[in-house]
Amino acid sequence: MSVLQILQYPDERLKQVADEVTLFDDPLRAFIHDLEATMRAGPGGVGIAAPQVGRSERIAIVDVSAKKKIKQHGRMVLINPEIIAWQGSVVGREGCLSVPDYTGNVVRAETITITAQDEFGEQQRFEVEGYEARAVQHEMDHLDGVLFLDRLVSRRSDLFKRKVYQ
Amino acid sequence: MDKWYMVVVVGPDRPGIVAKVTAALFDGGCNLGEASMTRLGGNFTMMLMVQSEGRERAVKAMLAPVVDSLGLHLHIDSIKGELHHHVEPDVRITLFGEDRSGIVAHATAALAEVGLHILSLESDVAGSEDQPIYVLHIEGAAREGVPALESALEIIASEGIETRLMPIDTLIG
């Protein structure tokens, strides 16, 4: 197992749309081990996607189990993931292993239903909510070459607008 | 370019202030760091980190024509740069209520008492002239934990100010 180098914005490879995974073999599983080791090597990382280490394939790992008292599925390997349903939207703060020393507010769906394959090609389906749903959406964005920077909303609260309503 | 200055510019708001001030700095060979600029009442306020090879007076001289022509006040201090060391907030607090003197002083005193390190604070006087309300947004690092802040919020609420606290659980992915 080895820790891979994480690409940092503005590396162009972070902007690419990743390819679907079609071959579920031992080299793929070895890569997933390395990807997971890379995610766990940094402090506080709860997810990682293959494009972040320069591999343009639709592979992501999410594990928010370090957060206590939230609904979660533990370690999830998400290959060729698809969001098939979503509900609600919520603002939350995000940062990224590929964008050091910056965090910002991003709107995400509150609950999502996803399908994905695991490292053996088995189809899985997850109902994901809250913080874990945010992590899944953040990682899935990487597979489409989208960073949280692309989705930033104002840090100023949108609760009160300075507009005068007549 | 190892010298950093905090440049503070304040004056009556009008379109074009940012463009003119920053163009003068760029033309003078400066580089900008982090900045905070906002309209407070009818005033435009800028605080910006400026990196320059020149001395304080040189920066002042390059800004003088713009500042004079726009009727702005200028203040410059030598500072340490210290970029790339953001402190992440872990809590966001919103306070609002009927405007009166002392809201900020009382609220922040109570919050400081229970360990809040304020990283950003923005406030607005909203409502109408005869019924102004005060809205305050604070982001900070709760050095004694977020639950410790609750007692401060109770004190603030007992003075008739509504309080909302939202933990910021930053996701790193």
Interface residues (C-beta under 8 A of the other chain):
Chain A: G42 G44 G45 V46 G47 I48 A49 V62 K67 G92 R93 E94 G95 C96 L97 P100 D101 Y102 T103 Y131 R134 A135 H138 E139 F148 R155 R156 S157 L159 F160 R162
Chain B: H84 H85 H86 E88 R92 T94 F96 S120 E122 D124 A126 V135 H137 E139 I168 D169 T170 L171 I172 G173
